[in-house]
């Protein structure tokens, strides 16, 4: 695969990763990528760009087969409310097309929160910076060097 801001970030931080291209399907989500790659959808981590009530952006990393409780997330991070950003706003903040958003190499520095149970997995598959491209990493990479804060906000 050609380099993306995400793979450049991973290399710059000496993170070992594996590349997993697949055929992107519009609205296929993590179920489709997991099916094509032959992995459990629970190990595919989606990168969601959200915003708080002051429209401050943040990133949430969640199991592919789970949803985010915005109420629990807001409570966990100490804000009044959290909602998903509109696709064009998410793209402006992250620098990535929706469906290809990676937490690595973001255009704008944003707080990153990770569902704590993701950290217990032996390996996770997360977007590598373009549609149809996941990278496999050890979940501890999400804590350091990425700096994600563990939260419990899964439905």
N, C-alpha and C positions, 0 to 999 in steps of 0.2 A: 504494500500500500504506500501511497505517497504520504509525506509528512503532513500532520495537522498541528495546530497550536497545542492540542492535547498531547500528542506523541512527543513534540518538542519539549513540553513541560516535563513529561515523564523522564525523558533522557537527561534533561538538565538537572533533575533531582535524583539521578541514578536509580530510578525505579525499574525493577525487572518486570516486564509485561509480555504477554503473548497477544498476537493479532488474530482477530476472528471476523473476517468479512462475511457478509451474507447478503442476499438479495432483498433490498429494502422494499417493503410493501406499505403503501400509504394506509395509515390507521391500523397497521398490523400490531404495533406496540411490542412489548416484551414477550408476549405469547408467540408471536411469529418469529422473532429472533431466536428465542429458546428452542422452538420446534426445529428451525433450520440448522441450528448449531448442535442439537442433540443434548442440551443441558436443561436442568431443572429451572423453570421460570423463577423460582424463589431466589436463585443465585444471580439472576440478571437484575442489575440495579438501575432503576430509572432516575434520571437527573431532572428535577422539577424546579423551575424558576417561579418563585412566588413573591408576594409583597405584603408588608404589614399595613396597618391602617394609615400610616403616614406615607405610603407608597415607596417605602424603603425596600429594595430587593433583597432576596435571600434565596439560597439553594437548599433543597431537601433531597436527600438520597434515600430511596425507598425500594424495598423488594418489588420485583416486577409483578408479583401476584397479590400485592396488598395495596390498599389505598391509604392516603394521608388523612388523619383526622385533623382538620385545620383548627378545631377548638382545642384539642390536646396539644398541638404544636404551639399555638399562641400562648397557652398557659405555660408550657415548658420553656419558652424563650422570653417570657415576660412582656408580651405585647397584648393589645386589646383584641386584634383579629389578624388573620392571615387568609389570603386568597391567591389563587393562581394568577399569574400575569397573563395578559392577552398575548398571543403568539408574537406579534410584532414588537411588543415591549420586552418580552423575554429575549428575543433575538437581539435587540438593541443592547440590553444589559450584558448578555453572555457572549455575543459575537458569533453564536452558532445558530443554524437553522433549527427550528423545533423538529424533533425527531433525530437530531444529530448533536444534541447538547451534551457536553462533557463537563464535569466539575473541574477538570484540569485545563489550565491555559485560558481561563475566563478573561474576556475583554475588560471587565470591571471587577475590582475586588469586592466580593460579597461574602457575608457570613455563610458558612456551609454547615448544615445539620444532617446527621446520618441516623437513621433508625438503628437503635442500639443492637438489635438482633442481627443486623447485617454483619456486624463485627465478629460474630461467633462463627461465621462460615469459613471453610478452609480456603476458598477462592471465590471471587466475584467477577462478573462480566459487566462492564460499564462502558458507556459510549466513548469512543475514541476520537470524537470530533467531527464525524460526518455521518450522514444517514447510511445505514448498512455496514457499520464498522464498530465492533466492540473490542475492548481490550480486556484481557484477563489479568487481574492483579490480586495480591494478598490484601485482605480488607484493612489490615493495619496501616496501609499506605494512606487510607482516608483520614486517619488521625494525624500521622506525621509521615510525610511532609505536608499533606494537604491542609491539616488543621481543622477538620470537621469536628463538630461538637455532638456527642451522642445524645439522642433524645428518644423518648418513647411516644410515638404518635401514629402508630399503625392501627388501622381498623381491621 
